[in-house]
Amino acid sequence: MATIKKSIKINAPVEKVFEYANKPENLPEIWPSMIEAKDIQPLPNGGYKFRWVYKMAGMRFNGTSVDTEVVPNERTVTQSTGGIESTITWVFEPEDGGTKVTSLAEYKIPVPLLGKIAEAIIVKMNENEGDTIMANLKARMEA
């Protein structure tokens, strides 16, 4: 299982950042490899269930995500199944009048599909994409 942890300070209130980041329809705006979030259904816990299309190493993957834990303005945990299995935890903390956002992604690379040699390359690509996601979220919230 690969793990990527990223944090960033955003000069915007926690409520604004959480509201934006918690909505699946916003993911393709900040996540370069997230092609589409669709069939979005609200859940009683304040989260969502949705289907997605994702591109990794030039290949398209389809899957479903469910927010298994939602603590408004503090934390979300999303489980994904399908082409790429993952758990993504977002933590939102007030910091110096803004928000510290931390993302922890734990995921399985479809190794039989890609091979062990490609695995290290993909992990590095995903690490770089994590930086881009955070920078894009910061840019959207501070605009």
Contacts in CASP RR format, 6 or more apart in sequence:
PFRMAT RR
TARGET T0000
AUTHOR 0000-0000-0000
METHOD contacts of the structure
MODEL  1
MATIKKSIKINAPVEKVFEYANKPENLPEIWPSMIEAKDIQPLPNGGYKF
RWVYKMAGMRFNGTSVDTEVVPNERTVTQSTGGIESTITWVFEPEDGGTK
VTSLAEYKIPVPLLGKIAEAIIVKMNENEGDTIMANLKARMEA
1 106 0 8 1.000
1 107 0 8 1.000
1 108 0 8 1.000
2 106 0 8 1.000
2 107 0 8 1.000
2 108 0 8 1.000
2 109 0 8 1.000
2 123 0 8 1.000
2 126 0 8 1.000
3 104 0 8 1.000
3 105 0 8 1.000
3 106 0 8 1.000
4 103 0 8 1.000
4 104 0 8 1.000
4 105 0 8 1.000
4 126 0 8 1.000
4 127 0 8 1.000
4 130 0 8 1.000
5 102 0 8 1.000
5 103 0 8 1.000
5 104 0 8 1.000
5 105 0 8 1.000
6 102 0 8 1.000
6 103 0 8 1.000
6 130 0 8 1.000
6 131 0 8 1.000
6 133 0 8 1.000
6 134 0 8 1.000
7 100 0 8 1.000
7 101 0 8 1.000
7 102 0 8 1.000
7 103 0 8 1.000
7 134 0 8 1.000
8 100 0 8 1.000
8 101 0 8 1.000
8 134 0 8 1.000
8 135 0 8 1.000
8 137 0 8 1.000
8 138 0 8 1.000
9 95 0 8 1.000
9 96 0 8 1.000
9 98 0 8 1.000
9 99 0 8 1.000
9 100 0 8 1.000
10 17 0 8 1.000
10 98 0 8 1.000
10 99 0 8 1.000
10 100 0 8 1.000
10 101 0 8 1.000
10 137 0 8 1.000
10 138 0 8 1.000
10 141 0 8 1.000
10 142 0 8 1.000
11 97 0 8 1.000
11 98 0 8 1.000
11 141 0 8 1.000
11 142 0 8 1.000
12 98 0 8 1.000
12 99 0 8 1.000
12 141 0 8 1.000
12 142 0 8 1.000
13 97 0 8 1.000
13 98 0 8 1.000
13 99 0 8 1.000
14 73 0 8 1.000
14 92 0 8 1.000
14 93 0 8 1.000
14 94 0 8 1.000
14 98 0 8 1.000
14 99 0 8 1.000
15 73 0 8 1.000
16 99 0 8 1.000
16 141 0 8 1.000
17 92 0 8 1.000
17 99 0 8 1.000
17 101 0 8 1.000
17 137 0 8 1.000
17 141 0 8 1.000
18 72 0 8 1.000
18 73 0 8 1.000
18 74 0 8 1.000
18 92 0 8 1.000
18 99 0 8 1.000
20 26 0 8 1.000
20 137 0 8 1.000
20 140 0 8 1.000
20 141 0 8 1.000
21 76 0 8 1.000
21 90 0 8 1.000
21 92 0 8 1.000
21 101 0 8 1.000
21 137 0 8 1.000
22 46 0 8 1.000
22 47 0 8 1.000
22 48 0 8 1.000
22 67 0 8 1.000
22 70 0 8 1.000
22 76 0 8 1.000
22 90 0 8 1.000
23 48 0 8 1.000
24 37 0 8 1.000
24 40 0 8 1.000
24 48 0 8 1.000
24 50 0 8 1.000
24 52 0 8 1.000
24 65 0 8 1.000
25 37 0 8 1.000
25 40 0 8 1.000
27 34 0 8 1.000
27 37 0 8 1.000
27 52 0 8 1.000
28 34 0 8 1.000
28 35 0 8 1.000
28 36 0 8 1.000
28 37 0 8 1.000
29 136 0 8 1.000
29 140 0 8 1.000
30 133 0 8 1.000
30 136 0 8 1.000
30 137 0 8 1.000
30 140 0 8 1.000
31 129 0 8 1.000
31 133 0 8 1.000
31 136 0 8 1.000
32 129 0 8 1.000
32 132 0 8 1.000
32 133 0 8 1.000
32 136 0 8 1.000
33 54 0 8 1.000
33 55 0 8 1.000
33 56 0 8 1.000
33 129 0 8 1.000
34 52 0 8 1.000
34 53 0 8 1.000
34 54 0 8 1.000
35 52 0 8 1.000
35 53 0 8 1.000
35 54 0 8 1.000
35 55 0 8 1.000
35 60 0 8 1.000
36 52 0 8 1.000
36 53 0 8 1.000
37 50 0 8 1.000
37 51 0 8 1.000
37 52 0 8 1.000
38 50 0 8 1.000
38 51 0 8 1.000
38 52 0 8 1.000
38 53 0 8 1.000
39 50 0 8 1.000
39 51 0 8 1.000
40 48 0 8 1.000
40 49 0 8 1.000
40 50 0 8 1.000
41 48 0 8 1.000
41 49 0 8 1.000
41 50 0 8 1.000
42 48 0 8 1.000
43 49 0 8 1.000
43 66 0 8 1.000
43 67 0 8 1.000
43 70 0 8 1.000
45 67 0 8 1.000
45 68 0 8 1.000
45 69 0 8 1.000
45 70 0 8 1.000
46 67 0 8 1.000
46 70 0 8 1.000
46 72 0 8 1.000
47 67 0 8 1.000
47 70 0 8 1.000
47 76 0 8 1.000
48 65 0 8 1.000
48 66 0 8 1.000
48 67 0 8 1.000
49 64 0 8 1.000
49 65 0 8 1.000
49 66 0 8 1.000
49 67 0 8 1.000
50 64 0 8 1.000
50 65 0 8 1.000
51 62 0 8 1.000
51 63 0 8 1.000
51 64 0 8 1.000
51 65 0 8 1.000
52 62 0 8 1.000
52 63 0 8 1.000
52 64 0 8 1.000
52 65 0 8 1.000
52 80 0 8 1.000
53 60 0 8 1.000
53 61 0 8 1.000
53 62 0 8 1.000
53 63 0 8 1.000
54 60 0 8 1.000
54 61 0 8 1.000
54 62 0 8 1.000
54 63 0 8 1.000
54 84 0 8 1.000
55 61 0 8 1.000
56 84 0 8 1.000
56 122 0 8 1.000
56 125 0 8 1.000
56 126 0 8 1.000
57 114 0 8 1.000
57 118 0 8 1.000
57 121 0 8 1.000
57 122 0 8 1.000
57 125 0 8 1.000
59 113 0 8 1.000
59 114 0 8 1.000
61 82 0 8 1.000
61 83 0 8 1.000
61 84 0 8 1.000
61 110 0 8 1.000
62 82 0 8 1.000
62 83 0 8 1.000
63 80 0 8 1.000
63 81 0 8 1.000
63 82 0 8 1.000
63 83 0 8 1.000
63 84 0 8 1.000
64 80 0 8 1.000
64 81 0 8 1.000
64 82 0 8 1.000
65 78 0 8 1.000
65 79 0 8 1.000
65 80 0 8 1.000
65 81 0 8 1.000
66 78 0 8 1.000
66 79 0 8 1.000
66 80 0 8 1.000
67 76 0 8 1.000
67 77 0 8 1.000
67 78 0 8 1.000
68 77 0 8 1.000
68 78 0 8 1.000
68 79 0 8 1.000
69 75 0 8 1.000
69 76 0 8 1.000
69 77 0 8 1.000
70 76 0 8 1.000
70 77 0 8 1.000
73 92 0 8 1.000
74 91 0 8 1.000
74 92 0 8 1.000
74 93 0 8 1.000
75 89 0 8 1.000
75 90 0 8 1.000
75 91 0 8 1.000
75 92 0 8 1.000
76 89 0 8 1.000
76 90 0 8 1.000
77 87 0 8 1.000
77 88 0 8 1.000
77 89 0 8 1.000
78 86 0 8 1.000
78 87 0 8 1.000
78 88 0 8 1.000
78 89 0 8 1.000
78 90 0 8 1.000
79 86 0 8 1.000
79 87 0 8 1.000
80 86 0 8 1.000
80 87 0 8 1.000
80 88 0 8 1.000
80 107 0 8 1.000
83 110 0 8 1.000
84 107 0 8 1.000
84 108 0 8 1.000
84 109 0 8 1.000
84 110 0 8 1.000
85 107 0 8 1.000
85 108 0 8 1.000
86 105 0 8 1.000
86 106 0 8 1.000
86 107 0 8 1.000
86 108 0 8 1.000
87 105 0 8 1.000
87 106 0 8 1.000
87 107 0 8 1.000
88 103 0 8 1.000
88 104 0 8 1.000
88 105 0 8 1.000
88 106 0 8 1.000
89 103 0 8 1.000
89 104 0 8 1.000
90 101 0 8 1.000
90 102 0 8 1.000
90 103 0 8 1.000
91 101 0 8 1.000
91 102 0 8 1.000
91 103 0 8 1.000
91 104 0 8 1.000
92 99 0 8 1.000
92 100 0 8 1.000
92 101 0 8 1.000
93 99 0 8 1.000
93 100 0 8 1.000
93 101 0 8 1.000
93 102 0 8 1.000
94 100 0 8 1.000
99 141 0 8 1.000
101 134 0 8 1.000
101 137 0 8 1.000
103 130 0 8 1.000
103 133 0 8 1.000
103 134 0 8 1.000
105 126 0 8 1.000
105 130 0 8 1.000
107 126 0 8 1.000
109 119 0 8 1.000
109 122 0 8 1.000
109 123 0 8 1.000
111 119 0 8 1.000
114 122 0 8 1.000
END
